[in-house]
Amino acid sequence: LRSLPPPVFETGSLTELAAGSNHIAALPEEIGLCNRLAILGLSGNALAALPPSIGQCSALRTLRLSDNRLTALPDSLGGCASLTELYVSRNDLRALPAAVGCCPLVTVAATNNALTGLPDGLCAGLGGSLSSLSLSDNRMATLPEDIGQLRRLVTLNLNGNRLTALPASFARLGQLVTLGLGANRIASLPADLSGLTQLRTLQLGENRLSLLPSSLGACLELEDLGLAQNVLLSLPPAACRLPRLRSLVLAQAKFTALPAEAGSLSTLLQLEVSGSKLQSLPDSLCDLACLRSLRASDCRLAALPEGLGR
């Protein structure tokens, strides 16, 4: 398909249109006549823009536009009063319109674009609805100070951006379960992370962290902690006080020893130290009865503790 004829939309009875993986370059203005359209799937086409009339699709719940050529979304999209899912990954978007903060969005996926930030007021507008926000592989250098208003956020993926720091309001994301911050330029974290009481996965690999805040130890639900390729001088004591930790990734760590307190991670299943400068592992690791995977390729260990794995 290279186009969608206007008569398709003029009946007003259409509730779903799935026309992904075609060669459609434009949508007709008549799309606005579809006041019953709930699902519009146009991923994998050649769309460079959307007609403003799409904002008249008041019943639209799901909009799939990934893998197109979009450089902007119309402000009129804020008129889609039922829109809960927006998928616009792998386009060339420079920004998201602030107007989408008027939609009851639950899921936004806008990975692999050219986004440099989030518009003012977006977090406040979506604070009561947004559950999943995926913005990996963009060009974001900062986050808005009011990101803490996303009080229903469960999943936040910001891997592969240009972030150097996080706003203090991060501590208010009390429902957050999964946080991806890998492959950024983050040199420090907010001092208070104690509000992240539901956090289970924290990816911090490939950053510039030299320290972790002691408040990390208050994230008692944390199960997966990724710290690979940072500049940490040691494994912080806070990381040894996580009662549910199952996976600890320290690949390419710069420090030469683990503290004996690492042996208190009684639920640890996987320890990754490949490519690190570790010269020894503490005997206390022999107390890790749950440990099933030790990855130590290409490192400087002369020996493993006797009794490890018994």
N, C-alpha and C positions, 0 to 999 in steps of 0.2 A: 504493500500500500504506500502511495506517495501523498495521498490527501484523503480527507474525510469530507464528503459532500454535505453542504448545509442542510439539505432535506433530512439527513439522519437525525438532526437535532430539533427540527421544527415540530415534531409530533408532541414533544413535551412529556412523553410517557417513558422515556429511557431512564432506567435506574442503574445500569452498569455498562461501561464500555471498556473493554480490554483490547488494546491494539498495540501492544508492545512489540519490539524487535521488528519494526518496519522502516520505512523511509519517509515518514511524515515530517514535513518541514514547517507546517503552520496549522493552527486551529482556526476555524471560522468564527466570526463574532457570534454566530447563532448558538454557540455553546451556552450562552447566557439564557437561552430559552429552556434549558433542561432543569426545571425547578424540582425534579424528582431524582436527578442523577446523584447516586450515593457513592459510587466507586468509579474512578477514572484512572485507567492504567495506560500510560504512554511511555514507559521506560524504553530505552534503546531505539530512539528515533533520531530525528535531525532538527528538533525544535530549537529555535534561537530565541523565541519570545512567546509569551502567552497573551491572548487578547484581554483587555481590561474587563470584558463582559464575563469572565470566569467568576468574578466576584458576585454575580447574580445567582450562582448555583448554591442556593441556600441549604439544600439537603446533602451537599457533598461531604462525605465523611473521610474518604481515603483518596489521596492524590499521589500517584506514582509517576515521577518524572526523572528518575535517575538515568544516567547515560544518554544525555542529550547535549545540546550546545547552548544552554541557557546562560546568559550573563547577568540577568536580573529577573526578579519576580515582581509582578505589578502590585502596587499598594492596594488595589481593589480586592486582593486575595483576603484581606481582612473582613470582607463582607460574607465570606463563607462561614456562616454562623454555626455550622455543624461539623466543621473540619477537625478531626481528631488525629489523623495520621498524615504526615507530609514527608515524602521521600524524594530528595533532590540531589543525591550523591552523584559524584563524577560528572559534574557540569563545569562551568567556569564562572560561578557566582562570586561577585565581589562583596556582596552584602545580602542580608536578609531584611525584608521590609519590616519596619517597626509595627506596621498594621497587623501582622500575623499574631501579635500579642492580644488581639481582640478575639481570636479563635480559641475554642476549648481544646487546644492541642494536647495530646497525651504522648505522642511519639514524633520526634523530628530527627531525621537522618540527613545530614548535609556534609558527608565526608568527601574528601578529594575534590575540593573546590579551591577558590582563591580568597576565602573569607579572611578578613583582617580583624574582625571583632564582632560583637553583638550590639544591636542598636539600643539606644537609651529607652528604658521603659519596658523592654521585652520581658525581662525576668519578672517584673512586677505584674505584667499582664498575664503571664503563664503560670504564676506561682501556685494557683489553686488547681492546676490540671496536669502540668507536664511531668511525666514519669521517666522518659528516656530521651536523652539528648546526645547525639553522636556527631561530633565535629572534628574527627581525626583527619590528619593530613590536609591542613589548611595553612594559613599564614598568620594565625592569631598570636599577637605579642602580649596582649593584655586581656583581662576579663573584667566585666563591669563590677563595681563595688557592691551592687545589689544582687549579685548572683545567689546570695543566701536566701533570697525571697522565694527561690524554687523549692518550696518546703515539701513537695510531693516527689521530688526527684529521686529515683532509685538507681538509674544507670547514667553515668556521665563519662563519655569517651572523648578525651582531648589529646590523645596520642599524636605525635608527629606534627606539632605546631612550633611556635617560637616563644612560648611563655617563659618568662624569667622569674615570676613570682605569682603568688595567689592572694586574692583579697582575704582579709581577716574574716569576712562574713561566711567563708567556707565552713566554718565550725557550726553554722546553723543548718546545714544540710543533713538534718537528723534522720532522714529516711534513706540516705544514700547507702547502697549495697556494693556497687561496683564503680571504681574510680580509676580511669586510665589517664596517666600523665606522662607516659613514657616518651622518649625521643623529643624532649623539649630542651630548654636552657635554664631550668629552674635551679637556683642556687640556694634557696631556703624555703621552708614551709612555714605557714602561720604558727605562732607559738602555741596556740590553743586548738587542739584537734579533738578535745574531749567530747564535743557534741556529736561526733560521728559514731554514734553508738551502735548503728546497724551495719557498719562497713565490714565487708567480708573479703573483698579483693582490692588491693592497692598496688598499682603498677607505677613504679617510679624509675625504671631503668633508663639509661642513656640520658642522664641529666648532669648537673654540676653540683650535686649535694655534697657538702662536707660534714654536715651535722643533721641529725633528726631531732625534733622536739621531744622532750620527755613525755609530753601529753599523748604521744603515740601509744604508750602503754595503757591508756584508758580505752582504746578501741578493742574492747574485749571480745568482739565477735570476729575479729580479723583472722582469716584462714590462709590467704595467699598474699605474700609480700614480695614484690620484685624490686631489687635494689642494684641490679647489674649496671656496670659501666658508669659509676659515679666516682667521686673523689673522697668518699668517706675514709676517715682516719682509723676508724674501728667500728665494730658492730655495736651500735648504741645499746646501753642497758635496757632501754624501753622496748627494744625488739625482742628481748629475752624474757619479757613479762607478759607475753601474749598467750593466754591459756588455751586457745583453739587453733593456733597456727599449724597449718598442714604443709605449706610449701614456702621455702625461703630461698630466694635466688640471689646469689652473691657473685655471679660470674664476673670475671675481670676486676675483682675487688683489689684495691690498692694496699690494704692493710695486710700484715704478715701473720696475724694470729687471731683466733676467735677467743672470746672470753669464756671462762669456765661456766658462766651463767647460761651459755647456750644449751647446756645439758638439762636445763629445766624446761625446755620446750617439749613437754611430754607427749604432745599430739602430733609432732612433726613426722610427716611421711616422706618428704623430698627435700634434700639439701643440695644445692647447685653451687659449686665453687670453681668451675672450669675457668681456665685462663686467669686465675687470680694469682696474687703474690703470696698466698698463704704458705708458710713453711712448716706448719704443724697444726694438728687438730687436738683440742683438749681431750683428756681421758674421760671427761664427763659426758662426751657424746655416746659413750657406751651405755649410758642410762636411757637412751632414746629407744625404748622398746618398740615404738611404732614405726621407726625409720625403715623404709623400704627401698628408697632410691638415693644413692650418693653419687653425684656426678662431679668428677674431679679431673677431667681431661686437661692436658696442657697446663699444668700448674707446677708449683715448686715443692710439693709435699715429698718429704723423704720417706715417710712411713705413715701408716694408719694406726690409730690407737688399738692396742691389743684388746680383744674382747668385743670390738665393734660388730654389731649384728648378731651377737649371741643371745 
